[in-house]
Amino acid sequence: MSARHRQRGIALITALILVAFATLLAVAIGFNGALTARRTMAVFTVAEGLQLGAGAEAMAAYLLKQDARNTRQDALDEDWAQPYGPVELDAGALLEAVIDDQQGRFNLNNLITAGGLSDPLARAQFERLLELLDLDTRLAALLTDWIDTDQEPTLPDGAEDGLYLGLPTPYRAPNMPLSNITELLALPGMTRANFDRLAPYVTALPPGQPLNLCTAPGAVLDALIPGQEQFSLDEPLLVERRQGGCFPTLLEFQTQMSAAQFAEVQRYIGESSHYFRLRSWISIGTTRFTLYSLLYRDQGGQIRPILRTFGTD
């Protein structure tokens, strides 16, 4: 009898172990299946968001192309500059979009000439912009050395490889134009707070692109003229004046300076733009998809995206 009871106990324990293993296997299969379905849904959502973002690009291209046909200026009262949405699309998706004129900002790559050498006049403009924003003006020399083609530091505040190779995590200066303004964070003394302060006023476009007076912030306009603070001191008035079209025009801006000063800055300014950035936000269920598209409009009015980033500015 004792042997039979032991055999029954062993059989019961074996059965319990098998049931436990079967339960764990079923849970693992169910979890993996749910995880696979979640991954598939995430991939599908991203793909759907990308397609909706491409639709936003097509819409922006239409507005910019129509604008090129109607006017030779690019001003903030025009259709392309107005925020779009939120608009509900198929399957409950929401789309919001806004177009920014990138030539309404100071182009950091203008700190060098077409030959890759330092442009002293552009550097002086950038120093004035930094001063107006209460930022360290030494950043102008550091950035100039970061993108120019030579290995000679700009005195007294510049730096080349000798400084960066001595850091705890060494790296070299690229000695080429910026591809994104986030490269500023690699410069000594550039904190995240300082970067956030500067970012709305600067861009990274091919060297030589002029500033659009019609859309530039007041501080960027004042940085063009030594000692001027007319536009930055009264931003609300600047916004109000721009509700009726381009302000200041080239002619109006010329009246703020001497003939010699205007001759110096004339090649840096204009009233139209070729580079625009589209920011698209697509919400699908609980997922929010963000697409940043840099759009280029050529002389014929044709639009093409030249750079896209997802999720980060």
Secondary structure as UniProt FT lines:
FT   HELIX           2..70
FT   TURN            76..77
FT   HELIX           79..81
FT   STRAND          84..88
FT   HELIX           90..92
FT   STRAND          94..101
FT   HELIX           102..104
FT   STRAND          106..107
FT   HELIX           108..111
FT   TURN            114..115
FT   HELIX           120..132
FT   TURN            133..134
FT   HELIX           138..147
FT   TURN            155..157
FT   HELIX           161..164
FT   TURN            165..166
FT   HELIX           181..186
FT   TURN            188..189
FT   HELIX           192..198
FT   HELIX           199..201
FT   STRAND          202..203
FT   TURN            207..208
FT   STRAND          211..212
FT   TURN            213..215
FT   HELIX           218..223
FT   TURN            226..227
FT   TURN            230..234
FT   HELIX           235..241
FT   HELIX           242..244
FT   HELIX           250..254
FT   TURN            255..256
FT   HELIX           259..265
FT   HELIX           266..268
FT   STRAND          269..270
FT   STRAND          275..284
FT   TURN            285..286
FT   STRAND          287..297
FT   TURN            299..300
FT   STRAND          303..310
//
